[in-house]
């Protein structure tokens, strides 16, 4: 069965056509740290079913966002196009951090989840106003 599309000629809608399914962005979040085995993804995504994880990985691979490395151990990794989603996840993490509230007993936590990655600043810092006073 083909996936649904918003059929809007809009960048946000098109992005959601690829990443708007439940769990898709969280799978990308996990792969931003580097290649992961299926079992690692399953362990770090509490609540996802094996069927949903397998389906999302297939969809992300078909969309060119994830690649599957074959060999002794099958690993999943982000493609360059998948890695381009990092700033979007950083923005969502920053926005969501202010809305976490109190942790409930049912909330899963992983050390690598809550903090957004630091954003690199291009170029040197802008100097302050010039003064004649010694620093």
Helices and strands as residue ranges (DSSP letters): H 11-19, H 24-31, E 36-37, H 38-44, H 50-62, E 66-69, E 75-78, H 80-83, H 86-97
